[in-house]
Amino acid sequence: MLPGLALSAALAAAAVALGRIGWLQNHGLSALTLAIVLGMLVGNTVYPRFANVSGPGVNFSKQSLLRLGVVLYGLRLTVQDVGQVGLAGVVIDALVLGSTFALACWVGTRWLGMDRKTVMLIGAGSSIFGAAAVMAAEPVVKGRAEQVTVAVATVVIFGTLAIFLYPVLFELNQHFHLIGGGARGFGVYAGSTIHEVAQVVAAARSIGTEAADTAVIAKMVRVMMLAPFLIMLSAWLARDEARSAARSGYASAAPHTSDPSQKTQLAIPGFAIGFVAVVLFNSLHLLPAKVLPVMADIDTALLAMAMAALGLSTHLSAIRKAGFKPILLALILFFWLVVGGGLINRWVPMLLAG
């Protein structure tokens, strides 16, 4: 275990250090994004020479450390965060999340004919909170390393584009008033539609302090929807698996067994439950204030190790093989987040107020 853990930790430390550079922060390149890039650089150059020795530790990093990192992410959130954006903010986040993921599944599988696992991972990254959401969905979807990396790449591309686009959209909104609430209302729009937390911060800070504060809260509420999303996704996949088994004639081929729909168990991800439990615990404010930044740094390190390990396991040839379709799907989802998300942010407050 030690060689792979040491390699993942070294790459994660380098990514965290690079992530503190002002220019990279201003362009929304977080430690997690940089970790997977460094992992891919090493993974496609020198890593194959000692992959056999490092493999166990690398696999542990991208699986077990990932789950632990997702659980500890809950220390960044409290139930009180929900109250700061109100009912309208929660409804907006839920509608953006649900519509974006549903659109991804429909367009990706039915129109583009893509692999369903890749589609769901791209949908998770676009609809929830970027690369970390892709990583969190991977154990439920059971995607391959290259599928996860393709999904993360789309988050990086269009999330970075959002950093430059949203300040322009804010200036346009100042003239046309499509989204109400001034800087605060536009902050909710940014937080509910931009991919990564770091990208939300980078874009909203370019607008102003009020927009940035509201955008981060709206984004955190969206992050809190990760656990129910994963549970519903797991239930959907379990039911779909049962239906596929029934259609394949499994029951008729083995009449002495029980109904396959009963044999397929709902794989509720334990780390999603742990995430909710940590959020609830953190809402009690029992931890000293000095402890929380330290825990956040530890969590970032764990997630960075997982991303670095994922990069080490990814071959560029597999990404090239995926072709242009993943980028096209992500582009369609980005267009929906900007336009469809804008319409949701315009109408939901009006409907709830009226």
Solvent accessible surface area in square Angstrom, and as a share of the most:
residue,aa,sasa,rsa
1,M,106,0.47
2,L,140,0.70
3,P,61,0.38
4,G,0,0.00
5,L,42,0.21
6,A,62,0.48
7,L,35,0.17
8,S,0,0.00
9,A,41,0.32
10,A,61,0.47
11,L,18,0.09
12,A,4,0.03
13,A,63,0.49
14,A,43,0.34
15,A,0,0.00
16,V,33,0.19
17,A,57,0.44
18,L,66,0.33
19,G,11,0.10
20,R,166,0.61
21,I,83,0.42
22,G,39,0.37
23,W,159,0.56
24,L,26,0.13
25,Q,94,0.42
26,N,102,0.52
27,H,40,0.18
28,G,2,0.02
29,L,36,0.18
30,S,25,0.16
31,A,14,0.11
32,L,20,0.10
33,T,3,0.02
34,L,20,0.10
35,A,0,0.00
36,I,5,0.03
37,V,69,0.40
38,L,37,0.18
39,G,0,0.00
40,M,33,0.15
41,L,108,0.54
42,V,33,0.19
43,G,1,0.01
44,N,49,0.25
45,T,90,0.52
46,V,62,0.36
47,Y,18,0.07
48,P,77,0.49
49,R,202,0.74
50,F,78,0.32
51,A,31,0.24
52,N,146,0.75
53,V,98,0.56
54,S,4,0.03
55,G,18,0.17
56,P,69,0.44
57,G,0,0.00
58,V,2,0.01
59,N,68,0.35
60,F,77,0.32
61,S,0,0.00
62,K,39,0.17
63,Q,89,0.40
64,S,49,0.32
65,L,20,0.10
66,L,3,0.01
67,R,87,0.32
68,L,83,0.41
69,G,0,0.00
70,V,6,0.03
71,V,28,0.16
72,L,28,0.14
73,Y,18,0.07
74,G,0,0.00
75,L,17,0.09
76,R,87,0.32
77,L,1,0.00
78,T,18,0.11
79,V,70,0.40
80,Q,89,0.40
81,D,23,0.12
82,V,46,0.26
83,G,62,0.60
84,Q,92,0.41
85,V,18,0.10
86,G,31,0.30
87,L,120,0.60
88,A,27,0.21
89,G,2,0.02
90,V,39,0.23
91,V,44,0.25
92,I,4,0.02
93,D,0,0.00
94,A,48,0.37
95,L,84,0.42
96,V,0,0.00
97,L,15,0.07
98,G,36,0.35
99,S,36,0.23
100,T,0,0.00
101,F,21,0.09
102,A,61,0.47
103,L,48,0.24
104,A,0,0.00
105,C,19,0.12
106,W,139,0.49
107,V,6,0.04
108,G,0,0.00
109,T,45,0.26
110,R,190,0.69
111,W,158,0.55
112,L,17,0.08
113,G,57,0.55
114,M,23,0.10
115,D,74,0.38
116,R,92,0.34
117,K,75,0.32
118,T,12,0.07
119,V,0,0.00
120,M,3,0.01
121,L,0,0.00
122,I,0,0.00
123,G,0,0.00
124,A,0,0.00
125,G,0,0.00
126,S,2,0.01
127,S,0,0.00
128,I,0,0.00
129,F,6,0.03
130,G,0,0.00
131,A,0,0.00
132,A,6,0.04
133,A,0,0.00
134,V,0,0.00
135,M,6,0.02
136,A,0,0.00
137,A,0,0.00
138,E,40,0.18
139,P,23,0.14
140,V,19,0.11
141,V,6,0.03
142,K,144,0.61
143,G,10,0.09
144,R,135,0.49
145,A,19,0.15
146,E,42,0.19
147,Q,7,0.03
148,V,1,0.00
149,T,3,0.02
150,V,9,0.05
151,A,0,0.00
152,V,2,0.01
153,A,36,0.28
154,T,2,0.01
155,V,0,0.00
156,V,34,0.20
157,I,84,0.42
158,F,12,0.05
159,G,0,0.00
160,T,33,0.19
161,L,85,0.42
162,A,0,0.00
163,I,8,0.04
164,F,112,0.47
165,L,53,0.26
166,Y,1,0.00
167,P,30,0.19
168,V,83,0.48
169,L,35,0.18
170,F,21,0.09
171,E,99,0.45
172,L,90,0.45
173,N,12,0.06
174,Q,86,0.38
175,H,139,0.62
176,F,137,0.57
177,H,126,0.56
178,L,105,0.52
179,I,15,0.08
180,G,52,0.50
181,G,62,0.60
182,G,39,0.38
183,A,29,0.22
184,R,120,0.44
185,G,13,0.13
186,F,2,0.01
187,G,0,0.00
188,V,18,0.10
189,Y,6,0.02
190,A,0,0.00
191,G,0,0.00
192,S,0,0.00
193,T,2,0.01
194,I,1,0.01
195,H,3,0.01
196,E,11,0.05
197,V,32,0.19
198,A,31,0.24
199,Q,2,0.01
200,V,0,0.00
201,V,32,0.19
202,A,11,0.09
203,A,0,0.00
204,A,0,0.00
205,R,175,0.64
206,S,76,0.49
207,I,31,0.16
208,G,27,0.26
209,T,108,0.63
210,E,100,0.45
211,A,0,0.00
212,A,9,0.07
213,D,83,0.43
214,T,5,0.03
215,A,0,0.00
216,V,48,0.27
217,I,34,0.17
218,A,0,0.00
219,K,0,0.00
220,M,18,0.08
221,V,4,0.02
222,R,0,0.00
223,V,0,0.00
224,M,36,0.16
225,M,30,0.13
226,L,0,0.00
227,A,0,0.00
228,P,61,0.38
229,F,14,0.06
230,L,0,0.00
231,I,49,0.25
232,M,127,0.57
233,L,7,0.04
234,S,5,0.03
235,A,40,0.31
236,W,93,0.33
237,L,26,0.13
238,A,14,0.11
239,R,137,0.50
240,D,36,0.19
241,E,104,0.47
242,A,7,0.06
243,R,127,0.46
244,S,48,0.31
245,A,27,0.21
246,A,56,0.43
247,R,177,0.64
248,S,88,0.57
249,G,26,0.25
250,Y,85,0.32
251,A,45,0.35
252,S,91,0.59
253,A,87,0.67
254,A,17,0.13
255,P,109,0.69
256,H,159,0.71
257,T,46,0.27
258,S,59,0.38
259,D,69,0.36
260,P,5,0.03
261,S,54,0.35
262,Q,136,0.60
263,K,108,0.46
264,T,33,0.19
265,Q,153,0.68
266,L,80,0.40
267,A,69,0.54
268,I,81,0.41
269,P,13,0.08
270,G,56,0.54
271,F,15,0.06
272,A,0,0.00
273,I,87,0.44
274,G,20,0.20
275,F,2,0.01
276,V,57,0.32
277,A,54,0.42
278,V,26,0.15
279,V,5,0.03
280,L,98,0.49
281,F,81,0.34
282,N,9,0.04
283,S,13,0.08
284,L,116,0.58
285,H,121,0.54
286,L,119,0.59
287,L,53,0.26
288,P,79,0.50
289,A,84,0.66
290,K,177,0.75
291,V,50,0.29
292,L,55,0.27
293,P,78,0.49
294,V,83,0.48
295,M,47,0.21
296,A,26,0.20
297,D,88,0.46
298,I,78,0.39
299,D,0,0.00
300,T,34,0.20
301,A,40,0.31
302,L,24,0.12
303,L,5,0.03
304,A,0,0.00
305,M,25,0.11
306,A,0,0.00
307,M,2,0.01
308,A,0,0.00
309,A,0,0.00
310,L,7,0.03
311,G,0,0.00
312,L,2,0.01
313,S,30,0.19
314,T,0,0.00
315,H,107,0.48
316,L,73,0.37
317,S,65,0.42
318,A,26,0.20
319,I,39,0.20
320,R,170,0.62
321,K,179,0.76
322,A,40,0.31
323,G,45,0.43
324,F,136,0.57
325,K,96,0.41
326,P,3,0.02
327,I,51,0.26
328,L,47,0.23
329,L,0,0.00
330,A,2,0.02
331,L,81,0.40
332,I,40,0.20
333,L,0,0.00
334,F,14,0.06
335,F,132,0.55
336,W,77,0.27
337,L,1,0.00
338,V,25,0.14
339,V,69,0.39
340,G,0,0.00
341,G,0,0.00
342,G,11,0.11
343,L,95,0.47
344,I,24,0.12
345,N,5,0.03
346,R,73,0.27
347,W,119,0.42
348,V,11,0.06
349,P,53,0.33
350,M,96,0.43
351,L,131,0.65
352,L,88,0.44
353,A,94,0.73
354,G,101,0.97
